[in-house]
Amino acid sequence: MSAILEVENLRVEIPVATGTLVPVRGISFSVQRGETLCIVGESGCGKSLTSLSIMNLLPKRAKRTADRLRLGGADLQTMDERTMSDIRGDRMAMIFQEPMTSLNPAYTVGNQLEEAFLRHRKASRREARERAVFLLEKVGISAAASRLGQYPHQLSGGLRQRVMIAMALMCEPELIIADEPTTALDVTIQAQILHLLASLQRELQMGVMLITHDLGIVARVADRVAVMYAGEIVETGTVHEVFSRPLHPYTQGLLRCIPVPGKTRRGAHLGSIPGVVPALFGDPTQCNFANRCEHAVPACTAGPVPLTGLGEGRGYRCVLPVETCIANQARPVAA
């Protein structure tokens, strides 16, 4: 099956007063039709900048480079801004992290939903309105026609997020990029939004790139997982492989932070990862996780560590062999 999105060796550089910040370093992945790829990692690891670089929505001073960056048969690197604006909202769309700041408070919900359809489909305003009402109903908003005249501040957080999803679907894109779409929502609404995204994806056979720091969400919706740390992908695999047999010490540390029903005793201390994330200036001279890793060996600081591929999309960025990584996962962590 051909990939909808292909990313190879993606790099983002941002010049600042103290040097060149490199928050995204050599990222490679693909998204197939009907597949959900979750990019997971702690805040500041480069997840959102990766998505913004694909959409070409980076800050003006930022520079994006890649060996390959394609949406279907289109090369996203060679497109000028006018051509990119023809792609955005049509063939690929983004659900932003916070709908209250992503929706324009000065325009009604109807204005903002209809804009992309009028821009890309050259349709009449009546057709755009009918499409907006249809999609608002599709995402579970009652009295959809009356909602078109409302402003974002008149809607709850859950309704605003549903409006964002409907907006992304207006032109039936091939790819949806969802940047932490359930942030700031309560658990019940979060579950509804995730169920909605999954059902719409199955129905429309879209590729979904979901960005999150919540491993619970990953376990529920992902087909494949890419774990990011300090601007790099440190582990990839199917959701089952990564959760049942994590290889990279960072992934193992993240999973130890999660309470396991039936196994974690009430009142017991959860795992934690000591230390701080390294500064992301220039290129790495060693494993970025070495200063926080309890399994570090001298080879970790001898130079940058490449991503070791294990076939079938499975890979990890560590100098230790697979057998040692598996043994480390089973070994209890000192308090």
Secondary structure, DSSP 8 states (H G I E B T S, - for coil): --EEEEEEEEEEEEEETTEEEEEEEEEEEEEETT-EEEEE--TTSSHHHHHHHHHT---TT-EEE-SEEEETTEETTS--HHHHHHHBTTTEEEE-S-HHHHS-TTS-HHHHHHHHHHHHH---HHHHHHHHHHHHHHTT-SSHHHHTT--GGGS-HHHHHHHHHHHHTTT--SEEEEESTTTT--HHHHHHHHHHHHHHHHHHT-EEEEEES-HHHHHHH-SEEEEEETTEEEEEEEHHHHHHS--SHHHHHHHHTS--TTTS-TT-------S-----BS--SS-TTGGG-TT--GGGGSS----EEEETTEEE--SS-HHHHHHHHHS----
